[in-house]
Amino acid sequence: MTEPGPAIVTVAFGEFPLARMRRNRFDAWTRRMVCENRLSVDDLIWPLFVVDGENRREPVASMPGVERLSADLIVKAAGEAKALGIPAVAVFPYTDPALKTPDAKEALNPDNLVCRSVRAVKEAHGDALGVICDVALDPYNSDGHDGLVENGRVLNDETVDVLCKQAVVQARAGCDIVAPSDMMDGRIRAVRQALDAEGFQHVRILSYAAKYASGFYGPFRDAVGSGGVLKGDKKTYQMDPANSDEAIREVAMDVAEGADMIMVKPGMPYLDIVRRIKDAFAMPTFAYQVSGEYAMIKAAAANGWLDETAAMMESLLAFKRAGADGVLTYYAPVAAKLLGEA
């Protein structure tokens, strides 16, 4: 005996199923009631760029609306984030080129830009706002790479040793979450052991476990000043954009080594990776709406080709639909204000 098919109603212009999908789209209240995914301010992390000086702002030309801020202004921006309900900010430095060296020693300076900014933010805002610090050497390396370079080759184990020291320095400054974005093998285990040995068991690790060698990073490199000095490319340690299964293996390794959270970078072109990782590991999973994604929306909006607000909010919601628990986005304060008004 076969199961009955859907009931059919005959109308003057043809046959339609009695269930019409458009009924639940008819009213705004119905659409809200059946909405499957929602974006909230709790999903937003605001990346900030810090530069030396006082009361100093430097526009990033390739990222309209984004500025490098001196540490005192970073504190004010963090206060804005807190007032809007944004749970955390991520701090990235624009290092004086004179301080960039092959051994990236400025990364280990307890009084470097990042450490000064973190101390100031935590002193002003305490535990009401989380602070995330990038663990990688490209802002400090005269070669522009995330790791130490010898004879044109990025060294893995030697870099990991430096990253461990960098993470501890950041933790001492008050950082709540260290975020290794370097893509060296084995660095999560080593960083976890280094933090625990120094009494920082509470400091979390947000691993950039699936970071691709992408063409969408250009404006970010302008913002931190690493693009102009980069020698070669990063394809020997960042992932091939053609690979998906490899991302699962990368994440599995980092989870086993002690990662508390996982990052996928870039974001929109890799929503399939976000979905696979969330389904496979059920870990807190984040995505980075990177500088190139932001710049594309900005440029299209400036040319009148799309509605910036609508495109921004749709793109952020797409991350949630794909399974992301949160998004690093330069749009964080704008989106937070819109969500607060909704």
N, C-alpha and C positions, 0 to 999 in steps of 0.2 A: 504494500500500500504506500503510495507516494504522499509526501507531506503537501498540504495545500500551499499554493503560492500566495503572493500578496493580493489583498483585495483590490479589485479594479473598479473604478467608477467610469461610466461612459458619459462623456460630455459632448457638446455639439462639435467641438473641434478635435476630438480624439479621446484616447484613453490615458488616464493618469492614476497612479497609486493613491489610495486614500490618505496615506501619510505623505505630507508635503514638507520638505525640509525648510521651506521659507517661513513656515508658521512661527518657528522659534526665533526668527530674525525680525519679526514684525515690529516689536516695541523695544525701546532701549532697556527697559527693566527686564524683559525676557532675555535679551542678549546677555545682560549682566548675570542673570540667574543660571544660565547654561554655559557660561564661559569656562573653558577647560584650563586655561593658564592665565595667571595674573602677575604683572610686574609690580613690585613695591620698592620703596626707598631702601628697604633692608637688603635688596639685591645689588646695590650699587657700591662700587669702590672707586674713589677718585684718585687718579695718578697726578702727582704734582712734581714740578721740576724746580730744583733749588739752585740758586747761583750765589756767588759770594757778594758781599756788600751789605748795605742797609737801606731799607725803603727803596729797593731796586726792582724794577720790572723790565723785562726784555721780551717783546713779542717774538714768537716763533713763526717765521714767515710762512712756512709750509703747513702750519696748523692754526688757521685763523681763529682767534678767540682764546688761544692758549698762550700763556706767558711763563717765562722763567721768573721765579720769585726769590728774593733774598729770605733768609731764615725768619726774620721778623714778620714778613708778609706770609710766609708759609704758616706761621702760627695763626694769623688772622684767617687764612683760607681754611685751616683746620677747624677754627671756631665756626666758620660758615657751614662746613660739612656737619659738624655736631649739631648746630641749630636746625639744620634741614633733616636730621635723622639719619644721615649717611653713616654707616657703622665703622668705616675705616678709610684711611688715605694711604697711598703708596708713594714713597719719596724716591726720586731719581735725581742724581746730581749732574750739573754742568761743571765739570772740573776744569780749572785753569790749565790750559795746554802746557804751561811750564811745569806743572806737577805730574804730568803723564810720563811714565817711565816704562822700560821693558819689563821690570819686575812688579809694576803696578803697586808700589809700596804705599801710595796714598790711600789705597783701599783699607789699609791696616792702621791708619792714623786715627786714634780715638777722638781727635778734634777735627776730623774732616767735615765737609759740608753736611753730609748725611747725618753723622753723629750729632753735630751741633743742632741741626734741625729737629732731630728726634728728641733730644733732651729738652729743647725749648717747647715743643708740642706737648710732651708728656707733663712738663712742669705747669703748663697753662691749662691743660685739659684733662690730665690724669687718665683714669681708666674709662672715661666716658666715650673715648674714641680710640679705635685700634690704629696702630701704625705698622705698615708693612715695608720692609726693606728688601731691595733687590740684592741678591748675592751673585755677582758676576764681575769680571774685571774690565769689561769694555769701556766704562767711563774713565778708567785710570790707566789703561794700557796704551802705550804710545803706538802700538800696532793696530789698535781698534778692535782687537779680538776679545772674546769672553774669557780666554785663558792665556797662559804664558806661551810665548812663541820662541822656538829655537830652530834656526835654519829653515824658516818658512813653515814649520810644522807646529800645530797647537798641541802642547803637552797635556796629557790627561792627569796622571797621578800627581805631578808637581803642581798643577793648577788646583787640584782638590785640596792639597795641603794649605794653600793660600786661602781658598774659599772657607775652610774651617775657621781659620783665624779671623777672616772678615766677618763671618757670622757671629762669632763670639764678641768681637768689637761692637757690632751693632746691638747685640743683646745687652751688653753692658750699658749702652747708651739709652736703653729703654724700649727697644723695638719689641713688638708683640709677636710678629710673624716674620720669619726670614723666608725669602722666596728665591731659591736657587734657579736662575734662568740660563745657566751656562751650558747645560746639556753635556757635562762631563760624565763619564760612566762611574758609578759607585759613590757619587758625592753625597747622596742623601744619607746613606749609612754613616759616612764619615762625619758629616755635619751634625747629625743626631748625637753621635758619640761625643763630639767635641763640646756641644752645648750641655749635654748631661754631665760631662766631667767637670764643667765650670759652674754647675748648680743651676742651669737654666732649663730644667726639665719642663717648665711651663711654657717656654717659647715654642710656638708651633712652626711647622715647616709646610709651606705652600710650594709644592714642587711644580716647576714648569716641566712636566713630564713629557708632554707632546708639543714641542716647540719646533716649528718648521722653518727651513731655510727659505723664507718668503720674500717676495718682492714688495710687501706691504709695510716694511719697516722704515722706509726712507725718512719720513718726517721725524720719527722718534730719534733717529741717529742725528738729525739736525739739532734736535732739542737738547741732547746730551753731549753733542760735539764729537761723536765718535765716527760719523760717516766720512768726514774729510780725511781722517787718518787711517781708515781701514785699508789694510793691505790684503788683496785677494778677496775671498768670500768665506762664508761660514758653513759650506756644504759638508765639510768633513766631520762636523759635530752636530749641527742642526739637522732635522729630519728632511727627507726627500718628500716634496708635496705629493708625489705619486703614491705614497705608501700609507696604508690604513692598518693592516695587521701589525705592522711594526710598532704603531702607537700603543696597541694593546700590550705588547711585550715590554715597552718602555714603562708604561704605567704599572704593570705587574711588578717590575723590579723595584720601582720607587715605593710602592705600597709595602712590599716586603722589607724594604730598608728603613721604613719608619715615617714616610710622608703622612701628614695629617690631612692634607688637602691636595687636590690636583688641579693644574692649570693647562688649558689648551690655548695655543697661540699660533697664528691669528685666530679670529673668531668666526665671522660670517662665512668665509670660504671653507671652514672646517666644522660646520655644524654636524656633519655625519660623524666626525670623530668624537665630538661632545656626546652625541647620543650613544655611540658604541661604548665609550668609557663609562658613562653613567649606568648603562644596562649591565655591563660586565662586572663592575666593582661596587656599585652603590656607595661610592665615596663622595664626600663633598667635592663637587666639581665646578670649576670656574672657567670662564673664557675671557680673553682679552680682546676687546674691540680696539684693534691697534690703530696707530697713527694714520696709516694709509686708508683704513676704512673711514675714519673720522674725516680725513681730508677730502675724500671723494664725495661724501655727503655735503660737506661745506662748499666744495667747488660747484657741484651740481646746483645747490640751492642759490649760490651767488649768481649763477647764470640763469636763474629762473626756470630750471629744468625740472625741479621737484619741490615739494613742500618740505622744508627742512624738519619742522617739528613732527610731521606725520611720518617721515622716513626714519627719523631718529627713534621715535617711540616704537615703530614697527620692528626696527632692527633689534632693539633691546628685548622686545617681547619674543622675537624669534629665538634668542638665546635660551629663554625660559622654556619655550616649547620643545627645544632640542634636549632639555634636561639639565641645563646649567643651574647651579644654585646661586650664582652671582656673576656679575660682569664688571671687569675693570673698564671704565669708559671715561673719556674726557668730557662727555656730556653729563656726567653724574650730577653736578649742581643744577643744571637746567632741567634734567629729567626729574630730579627730586622736587623741584618747585612745582612742576606740572602735576606730579603725582599728589602733592599736598593740596593742590587746588581742585583735584578731581572729586 
